[in-house]
């Protein structure tokens, strides 16, 4: 069984928020809503969300 302290959890959440550029759970949910709206409307160009920056043609 894995035991994680409350402070460890808070630290990880804070790090995730920083990476996403948000400050709260509600901002995370807004970000997810926007991403889902883009994906369902096709505004992101389709695909898997990873783009083709590493694609090699030829």
N, C-alpha and C positions, 0 to 999 in steps of 0.2 A: 504494500500500500504506500502510495506517495503522499507525503504531507508537505504542504506549502504554506508558509506563514502569510498572514494578512498583509504584512509589509512587503513581502516578495510580490504578491499579487498586485498591490498598488503600484509598485515600481514597474512591473511589466506593462500594466495598463497605461501608466504615464508615458512610457517609451513608445507604445503603440500610438497614443494620441499625438505625440510629437511627430512621429513619422507620417501620420495622416494630415497633420496641420490643423488639428482640432483641439478643443479644450474640454469637451463634455460628451456624454453618451448621446445626448440629443443631436449634437453636431455630427457624430458618427452616423446616426440614423439618417440625417439629412443627406450626408454624402452617399450613403447606400441607396437612398431613394433616387438621387440624381443619376447614379450609375445605372440603376435598373431602368430608369426612364430612357436614358440614352441607348441602352442595349435593346430595349423593346421597340424603340422607334427607329432604330437603325442609324441614328445620328453619329454613332461612333465608327461607322464604316463596316460594321459586322466583324466577323472573326471571333477569336477567343479572347480578345482584350489584350493580347501581348504584342500586337503589331507585327511588322515584318522587318524590323531594323536589322535582325541577324540573318535574314534570308539571303541565300546565295542562288543566283540564277545562272543558267548556262549549261 
